[in-house]
Amino acid sequence: MKFSTWDINLKVRLFGEALLDISFWTVFPFLTLYFSDEIGRQLTSLLLIISQFLAVITALLGGYFADVYGRKRMMSISVVGEGIGFLIFAIGALPFIQSPYLSFFGFTIASIFMAFYQPASQAMIADVVKPEHRSHVYSVFYMMINIAVVIGPIIGAVVFHDFTVETLLAITFFDIVLLFLLQKFGHETAPLALNPELRKEQANKNLGTVLLEQVKNYQLIFKDKIFFLYILAGIIISQSFMQLDLLFPLFIKEEIGTSQFLGMTLSGEELFGIIVSINGFCVAALTVFMTRWMTRYNEKYVFMNSSFLYGIAIMLFALSTGALSAIFAIILFSFAELMTVGIQQILFRNWHRKINERCIFRQPVFAIRSVRLLHH
C-alpha cells in the first residue's frame, strides 16, 4: 500500500504524531530521575504506579468512547488534555514556583488523556484501511514511534536537565500542532458516531449501564483461554519492560554513575539516554527482519524464549558495572522484545476477526492492545 493512497487522516497523523512523539521521548525517560531528585525515590515510585494505573483504566474505557463519540473527537480531546497536562507540568517546574507535586499532577493528567488516544488511533486505522493492508500501516506507525525513541532520548540527555520548562512547553506546542492538523484535515470514521440515531441511543445511557456493558464485553473476550493467558502473561512481562522507564534510570545513575565509552565520559543521565536510543534503533531497524524470522517458528516457543531472554537481560543489567555491559544488556533486551512484535500483530488481527464474527464490540480488543502499547 503506497503512502500516496493513504487516507488523509493517516497522513496528517503520521506527521503530527512524529513531532509529538519525539518531543515526548525527550522528556519521558528522565521523569523518574527528575521526580526522584525533587520528592524522593519511594514517593516517586508510588505516584508513578498510581498515575500509570489510572492510565490503564482509562485505556480500557477508551474504545467505548471512541466508538460512541468518534475517533476524531476523542483524539482531539486527548491531545488537548495532554497539552494542558504538560503545561501544568511546565508551570510547576518554573524556577519561581518549583512545585514537584503540581508538576506530577500535570503529568498524571497528561498520562490519562494520552491513554484515551491509543484506542481511537488503532480503531481509526481499522476504519480506513483494508484488512490486508493494516499490518503494513500499523508497522509504519510503530516504526515512527521507535524512531522517536531513538531521537528523543538523545536530545533529552542534553537539554532536559538544563531546559526542563522549555522542553515541556515544546510538547504543549506540538500538541497544538497535532490538534490543528486533526481539526483542519481530519474527518470522522467511526460507524456508530456517523449514525445520529445509534449515537444518541448510546450517549443517553448512564455510566452504570456503560460500565456493565463493558464488563460483559470483556467477559466474552476472556472466555477464550488462550487469549486470556496471553493478556495475563503480557501484563506480567510488561512489568519487567517498564523497568526500562522507571527503575533503570535510577540504577544507572546511582550504581553505574559516570562511565567511559568509546573515549567519551558519560554521566548516568547521558548513558541512560544512549541506552533508550539503542533500544529504539534496534526496534526501528530490525522489526521487519525479526518478524519474518520468528513467524517460521511455533508461537508458543517464541513467546517462551522471548520471556527467557527478557529475564537474562534484566539479570545482566543488575550485574552491569559500566557502559559496555549495560549496552550489551539492552541489545539482548531489544532482541527479546522484537521476537514477539510480528506475532502479536497477527494474534490481534486474528482475534479482531473472530470478534467481528461474534458481533461483539471491537473496542475491548483495541483497548487491551492499547494497554500493551501504552509504554511504548
Contacts in CASP RR format, 6 or more apart in sequence:
PFRMAT RR
TARGET T0000
AUTHOR 0000-0000-0000
METHOD contacts of the structure
MODEL  1
MKFSTWDINLKVRLFGEALLDISFWTVFPFLTLYFSDEIGRQLTSLLLII
SQFLAVITALLGGYFADVYGRKRMMSISVVGEGIGFLIFAIGALPFIQSP
YLSFFGFTIASIFMAFYQPASQAMIADVVKPEHRSHVYSVFYMMINIAVV
IGPIIGAVVFHDFTVETLLAITFFDIVLLFLLQKFGHETAPLALNPELRK
EQANKNLGTVLLEQVKNYQLIFKDKIFFLYILAGIIISQSFMQLDLLFPL
FIKEEIGTSQFLGMTLSGEELFGIIVSINGFCVAALTVFMTRWMTRYNEK
YVFMNSSFLYGIAIMLFALSTGALSAIFAIILFSFAELMTVGIQQILFRN
WHRKINERCIFRQPVFAIRSVRLLHH
1 129 0 8 1.000
1 133 0 8 1.000
1 136 0 8 1.000
1 137 0 8 1.000
3 11 0 8 1.000
6 137 0 8 1.000
7 128 0 8 1.000
7 129 0 8 1.000
7 189 0 8 1.000
8 185 0 8 1.000
8 186 0 8 1.000
8 187 0 8 1.000
9 72 0 8 1.000
9 124 0 8 1.000
9 128 0 8 1.000
9 185 0 8 1.000
9 186 0 8 1.000
9 187 0 8 1.000
9 189 0 8 1.000
10 124 0 8 1.000
10 125 0 8 1.000
10 128 0 8 1.000
10 129 0 8 1.000
10 137 0 8 1.000
11 185 0 8 1.000
12 181 0 8 1.000
12 182 0 8 1.000
12 184 0 8 1.000
12 185 0 8 1.000
12 186 0 8 1.000
13 121 0 8 1.000
13 124 0 8 1.000
13 178 0 8 1.000
13 181 0 8 1.000
13 182 0 8 1.000
14 140 0 8 1.000
14 141 0 8 1.000
14 144 0 8 1.000
15 181 0 8 1.000
16 174 0 8 1.000
16 177 0 8 1.000
16 178 0 8 1.000
16 181 0 8 1.000
17 141 0 8 1.000
17 144 0 8 1.000
17 178 0 8 1.000
18 144 0 8 1.000
18 147 0 8 1.000
18 148 0 8 1.000
19 174 0 8 1.000
19 177 0 8 1.000
19 178 0 8 1.000
20 171 0 8 1.000
20 174 0 8 1.000
20 175 0 8 1.000
20 177 0 8 1.000
20 178 0 8 1.000
21 144 0 8 1.000
21 145 0 8 1.000
21 148 0 8 1.000
21 149 0 8 1.000
22 148 0 8 1.000
22 151 0 8 1.000
22 152 0 8 1.000
22 155 0 8 1.000
23 152 0 8 1.000
23 167 0 8 1.000
23 170 0 8 1.000
23 171 0 8 1.000
23 174 0 8 1.000
24 148 0 8 1.000
24 171 0 8 1.000
25 148 0 8 1.000
25 149 0 8 1.000
25 151 0 8 1.000
25 152 0 8 1.000
25 153 0 8 1.000
25 276 0 8 1.000
26 152 0 8 1.000
26 153 0 8 1.000
26 155 0 8 1.000
26 156 0 8 1.000
26 159 0 8 1.000
26 160 0 8 1.000
26 167 0 8 1.000
26 170 0 8 1.000
26 171 0 8 1.000
27 156 0 8 1.000
27 160 0 8 1.000
27 167 0 8 1.000
27 168 0 8 1.000
27 171 0 8 1.000
28 245 0 8 1.000
29 153 0 8 1.000
29 156 0 8 1.000
29 245 0 8 1.000
29 249 0 8 1.000
29 272 0 8 1.000
29 273 0 8 1.000
29 276 0 8 1.000
30 156 0 8 1.000
30 157 0 8 1.000
30 160 0 8 1.000
30 161 0 8 1.000
30 249 0 8 1.000
30 269 0 8 1.000
30 272 0 8 1.000
30 273 0 8 1.000
31 48 0 8 1.000
31 107 0 8 1.000
31 245 0 8 1.000
32 44 0 8 1.000
32 48 0 8 1.000
32 245 0 8 1.000
32 246 0 8 1.000
32 247 0 8 1.000
32 249 0 8 1.000
32 250 0 8 1.000
33 249 0 8 1.000
33 250 0 8 1.000
33 253 0 8 1.000
33 269 0 8 1.000
33 272 0 8 1.000
34 160 0 8 1.000
34 164 0 8 1.000
35 44 0 8 1.000
35 47 0 8 1.000
35 48 0 8 1.000
35 100 0 8 1.000
35 103 0 8 1.000
35 104 0 8 1.000
36 44 0 8 1.000
36 250 0 8 1.000
38 100 0 8 1.000
38 103 0 8 1.000
39 47 0 8 1.000
39 100 0 8 1.000
39 101 0 8 1.000
39 104 0 8 1.000
41 250 0 8 1.000
45 246 0 8 1.000
47 104 0 8 1.000
47 108 0 8 1.000
48 246 0 8 1.000
50 108 0 8 1.000
51 104 0 8 1.000
51 107 0 8 1.000
51 108 0 8 1.000
51 111 0 8 1.000
52 111 0 8 1.000
52 242 0 8 1.000
52 374 0 8 1.000
52 375 0 8 1.000
54 108 0 8 1.000
54 111 0 8 1.000
54 112 0 8 1.000
55 111 0 8 1.000
55 112 0 8 1.000
55 114 0 8 1.000
55 115 0 8 1.000
55 374 0 8 1.000
56 115 0 8 1.000
56 371 0 8 1.000
56 374 0 8 1.000
58 112 0 8 1.000
58 113 0 8 1.000
58 115 0 8 1.000
58 116 0 8 1.000
59 115 0 8 1.000
59 116 0 8 1.000
59 118 0 8 1.000
59 119 0 8 1.000
59 367 0 8 1.000
59 370 0 8 1.000
59 371 0 8 1.000
59 374 0 8 1.000
60 214 0 8 1.000
60 218 0 8 1.000
60 364 0 8 1.000
60 367 0 8 1.000
60 368 0 8 1.000
60 371 0 8 1.000
61 214 0 8 1.000
61 367 0 8 1.000
62 74 0 8 1.000
62 115 0 8 1.000
62 116 0 8 1.000
62 119 0 8 1.000
62 120 0 8 1.000
62 363 0 8 1.000
62 367 0 8 1.000
62 370 0 8 1.000
63 119 0 8 1.000
63 120 0 8 1.000
63 123 0 8 1.000
63 363 0 8 1.000
63 364 0 8 1.000
63 366 0 8 1.000
63 367 0 8 1.000
64 210 0 8 1.000
64 213 0 8 1.000
64 214 0 8 1.000
64 361 0 8 1.000
64 363 0 8 1.000
64 367 0 8 1.000
65 74 0 8 1.000
65 116 0 8 1.000
65 119 0 8 1.000
65 120 0 8 1.000
66 74 0 8 1.000
66 119 0 8 1.000
66 120 0 8 1.000
66 123 0 8 1.000
66 190 0 8 1.000
66 363 0 8 1.000
66 366 0 8 1.000
67 123 0 8 1.000
67 190 0 8 1.000
67 192 0 8 1.000
67 193 0 8 1.000
67 202 0 8 1.000
67 361 0 8 1.000
67 362 0 8 1.000
67 363 0 8 1.000
68 192 0 8 1.000
68 193 0 8 1.000
68 199 0 8 1.000
68 202 0 8 1.000
68 203 0 8 1.000
69 193 0 8 1.000
69 199 0 8 1.000
69 203 0 8 1.000
70 120 0 8 1.000
70 188 0 8 1.000
70 189 0 8 1.000
70 190 0 8 1.000
70 192 0 8 1.000
70 193 0 8 1.000
71 120 0 8 1.000
71 121 0 8 1.000
71 123 0 8 1.000
71 124 0 8 1.000
71 127 0 8 1.000
71 188 0 8 1.000
71 189 0 8 1.000
71 190 0 8 1.000
71 193 0 8 1.000
72 124 0 8 1.000
72 182 0 8 1.000
72 186 0 8 1.000
72 187 0 8 1.000
72 188 0 8 1.000
72 189 0 8 1.000
73 188 0 8 1.000
73 193 0 8 1.000
74 116 0 8 1.000
74 117 0 8 1.000
74 119 0 8 1.000
74 120 0 8 1.000
75 117 0 8 1.000
75 120 0 8 1.000
75 121 0 8 1.000
75 124 0 8 1.000
75 182 0 8 1.000
76 179 0 8 1.000
76 182 0 8 1.000
76 183 0 8 1.000
77 113 0 8 1.000
77 116 0 8 1.000
78 113 0 8 1.000
78 114 0 8 1.000
78 116 0 8 1.000
78 117 0 8 1.000
78 120 0 8 1.000
79 113 0 8 1.000
79 117 0 8 1.000
79 175 0 8 1.000
79 178 0 8 1.000
79 179 0 8 1.000
79 182 0 8 1.000
80 113 0 8 1.000
80 175 0 8 1.000
80 179 0 8 1.000
81 109 0 8 1.000
81 110 0 8 1.000
81 113 0 8 1.000
81 175 0 8 1.000
82 110 0 8 1.000
82 113 0 8 1.000
82 114 0 8 1.000
82 117 0 8 1.000
82 171 0 8 1.000
82 175 0 8 1.000
83 110 0 8 1.000
83 113 0 8 1.000
83 171 0 8 1.000
83 172 0 8 1.000
83 175 0 8 1.000
83 176 0 8 1.000
84 106 0 8 1.000
84 109 0 8 1.000
84 110 0 8 1.000
84 113 0 8 1.000
85 106 0 8 1.000
85 107 0 8 1.000
85 109 0 8 1.000
85 110 0 8 1.000
85 113 0 8 1.000
86 106 0 8 1.000
86 107 0 8 1.000
86 110 0 8 1.000
86 168 0 8 1.000
86 169 0 8 1.000
86 171 0 8 1.000
86 172 0 8 1.000
86 175 0 8 1.000
87 168 0 8 1.000
87 169 0 8 1.000
87 172 0 8 1.000
88 102 0 8 1.000
88 103 0 8 1.000
88 105 0 8 1.000
88 106 0 8 1.000
88 109 0 8 1.000
89 103 0 8 1.000
89 104 0 8 1.000
89 106 0 8 1.000
89 107 0 8 1.000
89 110 0 8 1.000
89 168 0 8 1.000
90 164 0 8 1.000
90 165 0 8 1.000
90 168 0 8 1.000
90 169 0 8 1.000
90 172 0 8 1.000
91 97 0 8 1.000
91 102 0 8 1.000
92 98 0 8 1.000
92 99 0 8 1.000
92 100 0 8 1.000
92 102 0 8 1.000
92 103 0 8 1.000
93 103 0 8 1.000
93 164 0 8 1.000
93 165 0 8 1.000
93 168 0 8 1.000
94 165 0 8 1.000
115 370 0 8 1.000
115 374 0 8 1.000
118 366 0 8 1.000
118 369 0 8 1.000
118 370 0 8 1.000
118 373 0 8 1.000
118 374 0 8 1.000
119 363 0 8 1.000
119 366 0 8 1.000
119 367 0 8 1.000
119 369 0 8 1.000
119 370 0 8 1.000
121 141 0 8 1.000
122 366 0 8 1.000
122 369 0 8 1.000
122 370 0 8 1.000
123 190 0 8 1.000
123 362 0 8 1.000
123 363 0 8 1.000
123 366 0 8 1.000
124 189 0 8 1.000
124 190 0 8 1.000
125 134 0 8 1.000
125 137 0 8 1.000
125 138 0 8 1.000
125 141 0 8 1.000
126 134 0 8 1.000
126 352 0 8 1.000
126 362 0 8 1.000
126 366 0 8 1.000
127 189 0 8 1.000
127 190 0 8 1.000
127 191 0 8 1.000
128 189 0 8 1.000
129 137 0 8 1.000
131 349 0 8 1.000
131 353 0 8 1.000
134 349 0 8 1.000
135 345 0 8 1.000
135 346 0 8 1.000
135 349 0 8 1.000
138 345 0 8 1.000
139 287 0 8 1.000
139 288 0 8 1.000
139 345 0 8 1.000
142 287 0 8 1.000
142 341 0 8 1.000
143 284 0 8 1.000
143 287 0 8 1.000
145 376 0 8 1.000
146 280 0 8 1.000
146 281 0 8 1.000
146 283 0 8 1.000
146 284 0 8 1.000
146 287 0 8 1.000
147 280 0 8 1.000
147 284 0 8 1.000
149 276 0 8 1.000
149 277 0 8 1.000
149 279 0 8 1.000
149 280 0 8 1.000
149 283 0 8 1.000
149 284 0 8 1.000
149 376 0 8 1.000
150 277 0 8 1.000
150 280 0 8 1.000
150 281 0 8 1.000
150 284 0 8 1.000
151 277 0 8 1.000
152 277 0 8 1.000
153 272 0 8 1.000
153 273 0 8 1.000
153 274 0 8 1.000
153 276 0 8 1.000
153 277 0 8 1.000
154 273 0 8 1.000
154 274 0 8 1.000
154 277 0 8 1.000
156 167 0 8 1.000
156 273 0 8 1.000
157 269 0 8 1.000
157 270 0 8 1.000
157 272 0 8 1.000
157 273 0 8 1.000
157 274 0 8 1.000
158 270 0 8 1.000
159 166 0 8 1.000
159 167 0 8 1.000
160 167 0 8 1.000
161 269 0 8 1.000
188 194 0 8 1.000
192 198 0 8 1.000
192 199 0 8 1.000
192 202 0 8 1.000
193 199 0 8 1.000
205 213 0 8 1.000
213 361 0 8 1.000
214 364 0 8 1.000
217 360 0 8 1.000
217 361 0 8 1.000
217 363 0 8 1.000
217 364 0 8 1.000
218 364 0 8 1.000
220 358 0 8 1.000
220 360 0 8 1.000
221 227 0 8 1.000
221 228 0 8 1.000
221 355 0 8 1.000
221 360 0 8 1.000
221 364 0 8 1.000
221 365 0 8 1.000
221 368 0 8 1.000
222 228 0 8 1.000
222 231 0 8 1.000
224 351 0 8 1.000
224 354 0 8 1.000
227 351 0 8 1.000
230 347 0 8 1.000
231 368 0 8 1.000
233 303 0 8 1.000
233 307 0 8 1.000
234 372 0 8 1.000
235 371 0 8 1.000
237 307 0 8 1.000
237 310 0 8 1.000
238 372 0 8 1.000
238 375 0 8 1.000
240 310 0 8 1.000
240 311 0 8 1.000
240 314 0 8 1.000
241 310 0 8 1.000
241 337 0 8 1.000
241 375 0 8 1.000
241 376 0 8 1.000
242 375 0 8 1.000
243 314 0 8 1.000
244 276 0 8 1.000
244 279 0 8 1.000
244 333 0 8 1.000
245 375 0 8 1.000
248 272 0 8 1.000
248 275 0 8 1.000
248 317 0 8 1.000
249 269 0 8 1.000
249 272 0 8 1.000
251 317 0 8 1.000
251 318 0 8 1.000
252 268 0 8 1.000
252 271 0 8 1.000
252 272 0 8 1.000
252 275 0 8 1.000
252 326 0 8 1.000
253 268 0 8 1.000
253 269 0 8 1.000
253 272 0 8 1.000
255 320 0 8 1.000
256 268 0 8 1.000
256 271 0 8 1.000
256 320 0 8 1.000
256 321 0 8 1.000
256 322 0 8 1.000
256 323 0 8 1.000
256 326 0 8 1.000
257 267 0 8 1.000
257 268 0 8 1.000
257 271 0 8 1.000
258 265 0 8 1.000
258 266 0 8 1.000
258 267 0 8 1.000
258 268 0 8 1.000
259 265 0 8 1.000
259 266 0 8 1.000
259 268 0 8 1.000
259 271 0 8 1.000
259 322 0 8 1.000
259 323 0 8 1.000
260 266 0 8 1.000
260 323 0 8 1.000
261 271 0 8 1.000
261 274 0 8 1.000
261 323 0 8 1.000
261 324 0 8 1.000
261 327 0 8 1.000
266 274 0 8 1.000
266 323 0 8 1.000
271 323 0 8 1.000
271 326 0 8 1.000
274 323 0 8 1.000
274 327 0 8 1.000
275 326 0 8 1.000
275 327 0 8 1.000
275 330 0 8 1.000
278 327 0 8 1.000
278 330 0 8 1.000
278 331 0 8 1.000
278 334 0 8 1.000
279 330 0 8 1.000
279 333 0 8 1.000
279 334 0 8 1.000
279 337 0 8 1.000
280 334 0 8 1.000
282 331 0 8 1.000
282 334 0 8 1.000
282 335 0 8 1.000
282 338 0 8 1.000
283 334 0 8 1.000
283 337 0 8 1.000
283 338 0 8 1.000
283 341 0 8 1.000
286 334 0 8 1.000
286 338 0 8 1.000
287 338 0 8 1.000
287 341 0 8 1.000
287 342 0 8 1.000
290 335 0 8 1.000
290 338 0 8 1.000
290 339 0 8 1.000
290 341 0 8 1.000
290 342 0 8 1.000
291 338 0 8 1.000
291 341 0 8 1.000
291 342 0 8 1.000
291 343 0 8 1.000
291 345 0 8 1.000
294 302 0 8 1.000
294 338 0 8 1.000
294 339 0 8 1.000
294 340 0 8 1.000
294 342 0 8 1.000
294 343 0 8 1.000
295 342 0 8 1.000
295 343 0 8 1.000
295 346 0 8 1.000
299 343 0 8 1.000
299 347 0 8 1.000
302 339 0 8 1.000
302 340 0 8 1.000
302 343 0 8 1.000
303 340 0 8 1.000
303 343 0 8 1.000
305 339 0 8 1.000
306 336 0 8 1.000
306 337 0 8 1.000
306 339 0 8 1.000
306 340 0 8 1.000
307 336 0 8 1.000
309 332 0 8 1.000
309 333 0 8 1.000
309 335 0 8 1.000
309 336 0 8 1.000
309 339 0 8 1.000
310 333 0 8 1.000
310 336 0 8 1.000
310 337 0 8 1.000
311 336 0 8 1.000
312 332 0 8 1.000
313 329 0 8 1.000
313 330 0 8 1.000
313 332 0 8 1.000
313 333 0 8 1.000
313 336 0 8 1.000
314 333 0 8 1.000
316 325 0 8 1.000
316 328 0 8 1.000
316 329 0 8 1.000
316 332 0 8 1.000
317 326 0 8 1.000
317 329 0 8 1.000
317 330 0 8 1.000
317 333 0 8 1.000
319 325 0 8 1.000
320 326 0 8 1.000
320 329 0 8 1.000
344 372 0 8 1.000
348 365 0 8 1.000
348 369 0 8 1.000
351 365 0 8 1.000
352 362 0 8 1.000
352 365 0 8 1.000
355 361 0 8 1.000
355 362 0 8 1.000
355 364 0 8 1.000
355 365 0 8 1.000
356 362 0 8 1.000
END
